[in-house]
Amino acid sequence: MTKLTSVLVTGANAGWAKIVPGNSVSIKEGVKKVYLGCRNEERARAAKEDLEKSTGKKDVFEIVLLDVSQPDSVKNAVGSFQGTLDGLVLNAGGKGGADHMAQTDYGVPAIVAINVLGHVLLVDELLKSKKLVSGGSVVFSGSEAARGIPMFDMPKPTFENGSVEEYTKYVDGSAYVKDRSFEATYGPTKYLGAMFMSSMARKEPSVRFVTMSPGASTGTNAASEMTFPKKLMFKIVMPIMQMLGKMHNTETGAKRYVDALEDDETYKTGHFYASKKGFTGELADQVTFNDDFENETYQDNANEALHKFLK
């Protein structure tokens, strides 16, 4: 594993990722550059100023204008990027806008584009241009939703045969006939992202690929684009859960990303880690919840299904 010196974080102007850069610098003094991948320049500048104040470092943070939901933005960002990376945190995600099923230029719904497909393209472009170096580490923002969260009406993703054709329907959204809600689509989307990462760990063994859930916290924008009843529930229930130790603060969630980046002995390439129970506390390999996550055929089929939209 290469010593961590330069890191790019997507969706870096809010929530977990706004804290990751500061953690990266403070935990790893060898880090010389942290690139803030943001789609909004004004918010990116604000995040950069906050990080410079909180860390006391003025020459570490740089802005990379990057909207993973837009393929041209990803390609332009990588094309104009002049450095190299040994750390990459694929954090951008969430609902994907007011209409999470709106079609994007990739030919897939917004929720798939921002959480997974844009990151697939970003990894491809960085590897192709050799700007993600051998020995580097990639961390994808996983979620307990990939195994189902009943209390939030998120069912466990279930698939009939794990074929390319089946996964393709979940990538393009055509699988969602009866229920197209955020709750129904988020888990399968995060599942596909984790499967992609595990497939890449075998296809590109010179780079580490780890899926890590940051858990749950009141300090993120997770509920910002939900319906009013759901948003109200989150505002009331989540602070109570944090007081009861059922959730954690954003610093704890962000540190999970950093630990996944730097600790290759604990967090193995090709594996998916999330809370062992609930949304906080001890981490566990998610294969203990769903053996799909160790099925190499399924992994490669998911990877192929995603890449069908990048040709």
N, C-alpha and C positions, 0 to 999 in steps of 0.2 A: 504493500500500500504506500502510495506517494504521500510525503509530508504535506499537510494541508496548508496551502499558501494563498490560494485564490478561489473564491466561492461566488457563484451566481445563485440568487434566490428569486424565484418568480412570485408575483403577487406580493411584492415586498413593502407595500405601503400601509399594511394594516394587519391586525391580528397576530397570529403566531410569527409570521415572516418578518414583521416589523421589529421583533425582538431577536430573532435568529442572528442577524448580522452582528448585533452588539454582543451576544453570547459567543459567537464565533471568534470575535476579536479578543474578548476578555478571557475566554477559556484557552484559546490557542494563540499565544503571542506571536507565533510564526506566521499568522495570516497577514498578508500584506495588502490584499485587495478584496473587498466585498462589493459585488455588483448588485445593485438593486434593480431587478427586473420589474418595471411598472408600465402600465398602459397610459396612465395619466401623469403628465409631466409636472403639473402643479402639486399634486399629492406626493409625487416622488421627491420633489425638492423639499417639501415639508418633512418627509420621513428622513431624508438625508440630514437636514439641519438638526432634527431631534437626536439622531444617532451620534452626530458629531458632538453635541452638547453632553449626552449621557456617557460617552466613552472618552471624551477629551481628545479624540483623534480626528485630524482635519484632512489627512491625505490618504485615507483608507477607502472611503465609500465613494462609489461612482454609480451614476444612473445609466441604465440601459433601457431605452424605450422599447417595450415588448408587450404585445397583446397576443397571448397564446391562442385566443379564440379566432385569430385572423392569420391564415397561412402566410400571406405576404409579409405581415409584420414579423413573424418568426424568421423567415428567410432573410429579410432585410437586417434584422438585429444581428443575426449570426454573421452575415456577410460583412457588416461594418465593424464587428467586434475585433479589436486589434490584439487582444491578449490570449492567454490560454487558461484553462480551468482545471483544477484537480478536485473541485467540489461543486456539486449542483444539487440544489434543493427545489424539487418540483412541487411548489406549494399552492400556486394559483388554483382556484376552484370555487366550490360553492354551487349555488343554484344556476348561475350563468345568465342572470338578468331577469326581468319581470316575467318573460315567457321562456321558461327553461327548455321548451320543446321547439322553439323557433329555429328554423333551418339556418345554417351558417354556410360560408363559402366552402367548407370542407364537404358539404353534403350530409352533415350530421346535425343533430340537435345541439343547442348551445351548451347544455349541461355536459354532453360528451366532449365537445370541443374544448371547453375551458378546463375541465378536470383531467382529461386523458389525451385526446388526439393531438392537441397543440403541443403537449409535452412529448409525445411520440415523435412528432416532427422536429422539435427542438433537439432531442437526443440524436436523431438521425443526422441533422445538419451539423451538429457539433462534432460527431464522430467522423463524418465525411470530410470535414474541413480540418480534422486533427486538432481542434481547439479544446477538446476534452481529452486530456492526456492519459496515457497508459498508467495504470496504478491509481487513477482517480476514483471518486465515489459519487454515485447518484442516489439521492433519497427522494422517494415519491411519497406524497402525503396520502397515507391510507386512511381508512375509517372503520370503526366497529360496524358501520352500516353494511359493510361487505359480508358480514355474517348475520345481519339482521338486528334491528333495535325495536323490539315489540312496544316498548313504552312510548316511542315516538312514531308508531304506526309504520315502521320501516320493516317489511317482511324479509326473511332470509332469501337471498337470490337463489333460485333453483333453475337448473337447466336439464333438458332431457338427455342430451348425448355429448355436449361439449364440442360440437362440430364447428368448422369454419362457418358454415351456412347459418347455424343457430346463433352463434355469436355476432355474425354480421347484422342480424335483425335487431340486436340490442345496441349495436353501434349506430345504425341508421334510424333507430327509433320505431321501426315497423313492428317490433315485438309487443309494443305497448298498445294493445287494442282496447281492453276494458278499462285499464287504469293508467293514465298518463301523468299522474300527480308527481310532484317532487319526491314524495315519500316512496313511491313505487320505483322511481328511476335512479335515485341516488345510489342505493346499494349496489345494483348491478353495474353501474358505471365505475364505482370504486373497485369492484371485483375485477373488472376488465383491466384496470390500471395495474393492479397487483399482479395479474397473470402476465401482462406485458413485461413487467419488471423481471419476473422470474425467468421468462423466456430469454430476455436479453442477457441475463447473468450467464447463461450457457453459450449464447451466440457471440458474446463479447467478453470472454473470460479475463481480459486484461483490465477491465473496469468493474468495480463493485456496484451492484444494483440492489438496494434495500428499500422495502416498503415499510414505512413507519407511521402509525397513527399518532397524532399529537394529543389524542384524547379529547375531552370536552371542557370548555371553560366559558365563563360569562364575558370574557374579554375579547371575543372575536366577533366577526360580522356574520356569524352563521345564520342568524334569524333575520337579518336586515331585509331580505327579499321574500320572506314568507308572507302568507296571508295574515291579515290582522289577528284573527283568533289564535293562530299558531305563534305569531310574534308575541302576543300578550301572554300566552302560556309560558314561552321561553323566559320572558322577563320576570315572571313571577316564580316559576318553578326552579330555574337554573341557579339563582342566587341561594335559594334554600338548600339545594343539593350540594352546592359548594360549601355552605356552612356545615353541612352534615358529613363532609368529607367524601361525597360521591362524585365530585368534580374537582378540578384543580385550577390554579391560576395560569395565565398565559406564559409566564416564565418557565413553569414546569413543562408545559407542552412544547415550547420552543426548544428546551434543553433536550427533549427526546430526539428532535431532528439533529442537533449537534452531536449527541452521543452516537447516533446512527452513522453520521459522517466519519467520526474519528475512531470508533471502537470496533475494529474489524474482528476482534476475537469473540466478543459477545454477540454482535449482530452480523450474521453470515450473509454473504451475497446470495441473492435468489430467494430470500425468505421474507415473510410478511409478519411484522410484529404489531400488536395492539394490546390494549388492556386485557388482562386475564379475566377480569370480572368488571362489568360496568364500563366506566369511561376513564378511570384513573387507577393509580397504584401500580402493582406489579405487571410487567409485560409478559406476553406469551406468544410463541409462534402460532399463527392462526391456523396452521394445519391441524391443530388439536380440535378445532371447531368444524373444519370442512376439509376433507382430504383432497378436494379439487386442487387446493393450493400446492400440492406436491405432484400433481399429474402433469408430466412433461408434455404429453400430447395435447391436453387441454390448453396448457400455457402457450404452446406454439400455435395452436389454432386461434387463440385470442389475438396473438400478435399478428398473424396473417390477416385476420378479419379487420383489424385496425388499419393495417397497411394498404388494404384494398382502396381506402379513401385518400391515399397519399400518392397514388400513381398518376 
